[in-house]
Amino acid sequence: MKNFKPYYAVIFTSMRTEGDNGYGKMAQQMEGLAKKQSGYLGIESAKDEVGITVSYWESLAAIADWKANTDHLFAQQKGIKDWYTSYKVRICLVEREYDFIK
């Protein structure tokens, strides 16, 4: 692990309402907007019965800035109103990582 610098993961798990109702378009817009945020490192997502999106950030300050972004705040409120029956957010410090690629 050469030059590994700890970073943060925001884990967003959710249960969706029926239908798209504009969710897909907004999700794409938010991903594009997040990529422009200072401190953004990446994103991974999987959706089935439970949606799981993990975004990666350099610092807690970068996460706070993203959460406070006006467009993101609008999407959060729309999510509560129209897209989610429930969700949970977890913020974790990643101190170590390793992978396997074939």
SULFEN-V441730 format. One record per residue. N is the residue number from 1. SS is DSSP state (H for helix, E for strand, C for the rest). PHI is phi in radians with two decimals (* if undefined). D_FIRST is the distance of its C-alpha to the first C-alpha in Angstrom with 1 decimal. Layout:
# SULFEN-V441730
{{N & SS & PHI & D_FIRST} {N & SS & PHI & D_FIRST}}
This chain:
# SULFEN-V441730
{{1 & C & * & 0.0} {2 & C & -1.31 & 3.8} {3 & C & 0.92 & 6.4} {4 & C & -1.30 & 5.8} {5 & C & -2.02 & 9.5} {6 & C & -0.96 & 11.3} {7 & E & -2.53 & 14.0} {8 & E & -1.96 & 17.1} {9 & E & -2.06 & 18.5} {10 & E & -1.83 & 22.2} {11 & E & -1.80 & 23.5} {12 & E & -1.96 & 27.0} {13 & E & -1.92 & 29.0} {14 & E & -2.59 & 32.6} {15 & E & -2.01 & 35.8} {16 & E & -1.68 & 37.9} {17 & C & -1.39 & 41.6} {18 & C & -1.23 & 43.5} {19 & C & 1.39 & 43.5} {20 & C & -1.42 & 41.4} {21 & C & 0.88 & 43.6} {22 & C & 1.52 & 41.6} {23 & H & -1.08 & 38.2} {24 & H & -1.01 & 36.6} {25 & H & -1.12 & 37.6} {26 & H & -1.14 & 36.5} {27 & H & -1.05 & 33.0} {28 & H & -1.11 & 32.6} {29 & H & -1.09 & 33.8} {30 & H & -1.17 & 31.5} {31 & H & -1.11 & 28.4} {32 & H & -1.09 & 29.6} {33 & H & -1.19 & 30.4} {34 & H & -1.05 & 27.0} {35 & H & -1.06 & 25.3} {36 & H & -1.54 & 27.4} {37 & C & -1.27 & 26.5} {38 & C & -1.09 & 24.6} {39 & C & 1.58 & 21.1} {40 & E & -1.25 & 21.0} {41 & E & -2.04 & 17.8} {42 & E & 2.85 & 19.0} {43 & E & -2.65 & 21.1} {44 & E & -2.39 & 21.5} {45 & E & -2.57 & 24.9} {46 & E & -2.49 & 26.9} {47 & E & -2.33 & 30.5} {48 & C & -2.57 & 32.9} {49 & C & -1.14 & 35.0} {50 & C & -2.01 & 32.4} {51 & E & -1.54 & 30.5} {52 & E & -2.29 & 26.9} {53 & E & -2.19 & 25.2} {54 & E & -2.08 & 21.8} {55 & E & -1.93 & 21.2} {56 & E & -2.07 & 18.1} {57 & E & -2.41 & 18.8} {58 & C & -1.23 & 17.4} {59 & C & -2.71 & 19.8} {60 & H & -1.15 & 22.7} {61 & H & -1.11 & 25.1} {62 & H & -1.12 & 24.0} {63 & H & -1.13 & 24.7} {64 & H & -1.09 & 28.0} {65 & H & -1.10 & 29.0} {66 & H & -1.13 & 28.4} {67 & H & -1.07 & 30.4} {68 & H & -1.52 & 33.2} {69 & C & -1.01 & 33.5} {70 & H & -1.00 & 37.1} {71 & H & -1.14 & 36.7} {72 & H & -1.18 & 34.0} {73 & H & -1.05 & 36.5} {74 & H & -1.06 & 39.1} {75 & H & -1.12 & 37.0} {76 & H & -1.07 & 36.2} {77 & H & -1.15 & 39.9} {78 & H & -1.12 & 40.8} {79 & H & -1.07 & 38.3} {80 & H & -1.11 & 40.0} {81 & H & -1.32 & 43.4} {82 & H & -2.09 & 43.0} {83 & H & -1.98 & 39.8} {84 & E & -2.06 & 38.5} {85 & E & -1.59 & 40.2} {86 & E & -2.89 & 37.2} {87 & E & -2.72 & 33.7} {88 & E & -2.46 & 31.0} {89 & E & -2.07 & 28.2} {90 & E & -2.19 & 25.2} {91 & E & -2.07 & 22.7} {92 & E & -2.25 & 19.5} {93 & E & -1.55 & 16.5} {94 & E & -1.65 & 13.2} {95 & C & -1.75 & 11.0} {96 & C & -2.71 & 8.3} {97 & C & -2.62 & 8.2} {98 & C & -2.72 & 8.1} {99 & C & -2.57 & 10.9} {100 & C & -2.34 & 13.5} {101 & C & -2.32 & 15.7} {102 & C & -1.66 & 18.8}}
